[in-house]
Amino acid sequence: MLNDGEDWKTTDVNVESLWLIDKRDNSGKHENNYHGNFVPQIPYQLIKRYKTEGDTVLELFAGSGTTLYECEKLNRNYIGFDINDKMIAHIYQKMIDTANIDFIVNNCDVCNTEKMQAMIVQFLQKEKKSAVDFLIAHPPYMDIVKFTEKSEDLSNITDLNIFIEKFTLAMKNALAYLEKNKYFAVVIGDVYKKSEVVPLGFYVMNAIKQHFKVKLKGIIVKNIEGNRGKIGSLGIWKYRALQSDYFLFKHEYIFVFKKEF
C-alpha cells in the first residue's frame, strides 16, 4: 500500500508491530506542552501508510493538534473534534498561515450524534465527498488525566463500563462516515486502579470487535520514552515501583482495523 512513486526499499513506513521511539518529535509546530500529547511519529506513520495526498483524515480527540500538524506536513485534509476550548484556540493560532490543506477543529462532544455528524457532513459537502478516508482516535485513558471539567469529557469517567459505552458511541458516530474497506486506528494505553492493572486497551479493542463489522489488522505496541509526566523523575518512579509490586507503564497500543460495512 505504498504511495505512488515510493520505493519499498527506502520508505520510512514502519511495518513492524513494536515501535521503539527514542524521543518525541518536537520539530515544526509540535510542542510537548500537553498531558496526553500524541507522539507525532504515530499519526505520521499511520497517515502515510494508509492515505495519499488530498485524502481526508477524521480525528475524534484532537488534543493539542498533533495529528493535524502531521496532516499539514503530509498534505491530507483534516476534520477534528475536541471539547477543550483553550486548546482549539491554540491550534487555530498555530495554523493561521496554513494554505495547503483544508481543515476544521470542531468544539463538540463526540457522543452528540446529531451535532457531530452535521459538522462532518458540512465539511464533506465543501470537499465534494461523501466519506472520510481514515479515522484515528486517541481517547483519554478514563480519568487518569482530567482535561476539562465538562461533564461530557471522557476523562471525567471513573467507571469502566460507562467509559466503554461512551467511547463505543463516539466510534459509531465517526465510523458512519468512514468509507467501506478503509482503515482506522485507536491509540490507547492501560490504567492502574485499586492496586491492579486494568487492561483498558483490550477492553476498547474488544468493544470495537463486538459492535462493528471490522477486521483487526494489527496490534502495535509502542514505548512512551520521554513521557511528559515522568520527565526528570524516572528515578523516583523506579524507586516507588521497587518498593511495591507494580511495573512502570512504557507502552501504548495502536489497534489498526479495516472497516467492512
Salt bridges, closest charged atoms under 4 A:
GLU6 OE2 - LYS48 NZ 3.37
ASP12 OD1 - LYS48 NZ 2.70
ASP25 OD2 - LYS73 NZ 3.82
GLU31 OE2 - HIS90 NE2 3.06
GLU31 OE2 - LYS94 NZ 2.77
ASP55 OD2 - LYS51 NZ 3.80
GLU70 OE2 - HIS30 NE2 2.52
GLU70 OE2 - LYS73 NZ 3.28
GLU72 OE1 - LYS29 NZ 3.05
ASP85 OD1 - LYS150 NZ 2.81
ASP133 OD2 - LYS129 NZ 2.43
ASP133 OD1 - LYS182 NZ 3.05
ASP143 OD1 - LYS193 NZ 2.65
GLU179 OE1 - LYS182 NZ 3.75
ASP190 OD2 - HIS251 NE2 3.04
GLU225 OE1 - LYS250 NZ 2.78
GLU252 OE2 - HIS138 NE2 3.39
GLU252 OE1 - LYS222 NZ 2.69
GLU260 OE2 - LYS215 NZ 3.72
